Amino acid sequence: MMRAWLSTPLPGRTPAGLPAGAPIASIAAAVLVGAAIASRSPPLIGLALVPFGLVALARPDGAIVAFATAFYLNLPVLAARDFHLSPALSSSVALLLLVPALTEIALRRRRLVVTPALALMVGYLVLLVMSATLSAGGRPATVGPILTFLTEGLLLYLLITNVVRTPRRLRAVVWSVVLAGAFMGMVSIWQEATHAYHATLGGLAQVDATGFNVGSGATGKDLRPRLAGPIGEKNRYAQVLVVLLPLAISRASAERRRCLRLLGAACAGLIVCGVALTFSRGAAIAMAVLLIAMTVLKMISVRRLVALVLALVVLVAIVAPDYAARLQTLGAADSALSQSSTADAAIQGRATESMAAFNVFRDHFVLGVGPGQFFSRYSAQYGNALDLRFLDQNRRAHNLYLEIAADTGALGLASFLAIVGVTMAQLRRVSVLLR
């Protein structure tokens, strides 16, 4: 659906005469802030913010790229955590988008972009409030998820759609997040190569020290650490990286300049390495589905698909050879809902949590149990009733759609899927027009 703009080369210049090097300068400024945060030195962070702010204010496009890079590297959250700031302050980085937004609307007198998806998002917000009021009885715990959707969902979507108005800006943002993903992958490779699992670099290189068992020795189990990058949770980190893979591949195949094609390919390789070092099985399945989908949409040829798969296998064998053993455990996933299952505890836990969410949805079909209530109140209760794996605390459903269904019922799930469906339909229209 996005084939048209994904397969279009990145122009040498961005809008309003912004030099081609400006996105790189914005990305470098964001990375400099990340390095300063890793040092945990307030004076260095203050100095690093100077070029970051200058890039953001010098050109509206610079503000967009700076925001995209900082946001994807999770820098605002890391800064708020390390310096004990309010989480609300970490969201203030979105104010960078106010400069280009006001430029577009107030100075250039362009209309406010209101998409059909935005209207549906407002409807989804109304359903969240209804679910919190009618199903959860207005519990205070439902306020947090609603505010999160309002600020990090609805308002952020409104800002982004009003500043990223042209294909050139869109490609600049794509390059920004792809390079941010490559940077994260590079940090993970360094961490793995040096075994510097204790060096978290101020949160940019976090580690799940519990890992997973790759064998037994004289001292007991041999646990393999799983890298979690700036996100702090290995599976989330893998998800953040996986979605960048088709964007990096598109740049590697569509750019006119050979150096940019090579850069796209290098970014794709670094992203895959980052994913592999999380040892996330779900991410491996997602990568396989993505590559198949890209082939069906003719974004890549079958011959290139084979080459990509071979390259992935070689990369994983070099960087994370234990990943193959980890993926072999998926063979027992089909028996995860059986009490005599041979699946490991993690797979049984995922199955338990997903089934618990489904059962909550079945029992509260229309409006669910209220935003965030499945996780905070019901998951352990319903999960332990299945008698598959004991949950000593409430857990996420580990399935976006089932958790939305449990929290907001059939009406909330239908509303959320409508947002996705309308967005995909619009992308399809744009794809046809551009072709």
ABEGO torsion letter per residue (X at the ends): XAAAAAABBBBABBBGGBBAAAAAAAAAAAAAAAAAAAAGBAAAAAAAAAAAAAAAAABAAAAAAAAAAAAAAGAAAAAAAAAGBBAAAAAAAAAAAAAAAAAAAAAAGBBBBBBAAAAAAAAAAAAAAAAAAAAAGGBAAAAAAAAAAAAABAAAAAAAAAABABAAAAAAAAAAAAAAAAAAAAAAAAAAAAGBAABAGGGABBBBAAEBBAEBBAAEBBBBBBBAEAAGBAAAAAAAAAAAAAAAAAAAAABABAAAAAAAAAAAAAAAAAAAAAGBAAAAAAAAAAAAAAAAAGABBAAAAAAAAAAAAAAAAAABAAAAAAAAAAAAAAAAABAABABBAAAAAAAAAAAAAAAAAAABAAAEAEBGAAAAAAAAAAAAAAGABBBABBBBAGBAAAAAAAAAEAAAAAAAAAAAAAAAAAAAAAAAAAX
